Amino acid sequence: MNSAQDLLQLIHLEQQDENRFQGMSKTVGSPNVFGGQVLSQAVNAASRTVHNDRVLHSLHSYFLEPGNLSIPIVYNVEVVRNGGSFSVRRVTAQQEGKIIFILSASYHKEEIGHEHQIQIKSDIKQPEDLMSWTEMLGRFGDHLPSKTKGFLEIDRPVEFKPTQIVNPLNTKDLPPYTDVWVKLKGNVSQLNRSEKQQILTYISDYNILTAAMNRHASKANWNNTQTASLDHSMWFFRDFDYDDWLLYSLESPNTVGARGFAKGNLFTRDGVLIASVAQEGLMRPK
């Protein structure tokens, strides 16, 4: 995949009956199905059963089993509630009859109310002054650990530009946060709000555990630590477009018991807060 159109084709599921859908998988460099893919496909399934113009405002999910890249994933949607203001859906994802993932999603009719938001960092480096993953691969590829190089070589529909380049060979603990600019590749002019949310859900599973790993970089790295998404929650606040870079600002308040917790905020370049994310992930020393 190397464009928004490729990503939408992956996310958009085949409908088998009214509340049953099926999807396939694409690797992002891991031997298992990428968590962001299952998240976004589950949101696609849930959203296609909501027919009253309500907008996704939150999701909560658990990853139960590693997904097999070669086996189709079946998504079953349960209509939990259609209330006066909110609609709730529950989705289970299965492979060969085994549940690998569950998601609850809530949709809200648009209303007018009080508003406030936190501010984007004022001193953040701008994407024009930073190197993308693709550019880092071209410049440093021969000096990177094989696993890191292999990960960066995968074609992606999203470009990432971290505000700080961390040398994986320089093993020292770092502050437990990271900031990454993200931008979709390809034509993004015709996306509806639901499609934009599904894509943002996919993107939100990238980079998030990096904030937790940073704090232990003198001992832990992607080669000697088993990592996996355990749960993932997300809240959607405002509509937005993909015609410019978005900032994913992440921090990790805690790691304990082979688990790392991280949370993040997604902003437009001009500082509009569009979504927040929280996730706990496995960080098990091998």
C-alpha angles and dihedrals in degrees: 000000000000107000143047089253091057090050093050090052089054094047097044106087132212108251112227099176138339096298103012126088138171133209142177130223140240124199122243092190099288124108089233134057112284112251093225090058094055090045094052094043091050090051089050090054094046094045093053090062093054109087106167101081093258117153126230108251104167145008134188123190147169129211106217106172136012110265120237111232094212099051124076116247118228118208119201117193123206118199099224099172144352104190134169093274108005137051121197128199132186119205129193120193117207139185118194090344095308119117109233100169141015129198137183117199130185126203124199133198110241113264138172117244147131117316139199136143140184117259128253115248108278096210098047117138113248121240093244088066096049139077122242125225087256092053092046090054091052094048103036104018096112091054099046126100110265094247093051092046092049091051093051092048093065114105110243135187090223130063118215128201115183114204090226127038110218118205105227090204093056101080108200131125115263134197111282097251141076136187122209131181113217132193134176119237122227133017111344100163100102102048118130121217095261092052091049090052093048091051092047089052089054092049093047094071091060120093097356098116090047088081090058094043092051093067090059100035093128089067109013129062137154091268100053099034128073108223133184138152110259101179136353133197129183138182123200118208115166140014118254144165134243095223092107138030120290123210119228105197112191137183136174116219095181150012122186140143095018089305128111123202122205137169132192147184127218118213136179114239090261091055106262110149106227104169146354128215137196127186141168115206138185114260102176119166109233 
